[in-house]
Amino acid sequence: MITNIVASESTMSTVEQIAQQIGRLPEPLQQEVLDFVEFLQSKHHIPSEKPSSGSLLELQGGLERSTTFSGDELKLQERLRAEWD
């Protein structure tokens, strides 16, 4: 059984092996891997697929998808104010 796993992994490309391993990780660790990949791209001056224009318009709507700022507006205000107490 172990030989089958080794054999199948040896026929997989590096990208396939990385994708398989990352798929086994919980979401927070997957985010860490993504952050590390972005760090490597920056360090080695490799452009990302989608170059950023640096426009503030790219950030538009970002809070609408945020779990931190979702939910009832009054409860959100109360929670944010409580952080300052």
N, C-alpha and C positions, 0 to 999 in steps of 0.2 A: 504494500500500500504506500509506504513512504517512497519507494522507488518510483511509483507512478507520479507522485507529487513532484519529485525532483526532476523527473523526465519531462513532465508537462511544463514546469517552470523554465527549464533550459531551452525549450522551443519557443517560449514567449519572448517578445521584444522587451527591452528595458521599460518602455512606456507602459506596456501591458502589465508587467510585474509591479510597477509603481502604482498603477491604477488599482490593481487587485489588492495590494497591501493597504492603500489609503481607504479603499472601500470597507475594510474591516475595522477602521478606527471610528470612534465616536465623533460627532460633529465638531466639538471644540478642538480636538486634536487634528481633524482635517483642516480647520482654519489655521492652526499653527503651521501645518505643512504648506498651505497656500502662502502664508506670510513669509516663510523661509524661501519658497520659490521666488517670490517677488523680490526678496532681499538679494538672492543670487542674480536675478536679472539686472537689478540696479548695480550691483557690485561689478558685474562683467559687461555693463553697458549694452545689454540685450533689450531691445525695445519690446514692450508688451504688444499683444495683438491689436489692442485698441488704444492708440495713443491719445492721451488726455489733452484736450485743448486748453485746460486750465480755466475754463469758463465756470462761473458761478451757476450758470444754467444747468450744468451737469449735476449739481447737488439738489436741484429743484425736486421736491417731492420725497426727498430722502427720509424725512421725519415721519411721513405718512406710513412708511413701511417699517418703521422702527418699533420694536416691541417695548422699548423703554418709554416711548411717548404715545403708546396706544391706550385705548380705553376711555373711560369717562374723564372729561376735561376737568371737572371740579376735583375729582379724586387725584388726578395728576398734579393739579396746583397744590392741593393739600400735602401730597407726598413731597413735592419739591420744597415747599415752605418748611416742612418738618426737618428736612436735611440741614436747614440753616439754624435750627434751634439748638 
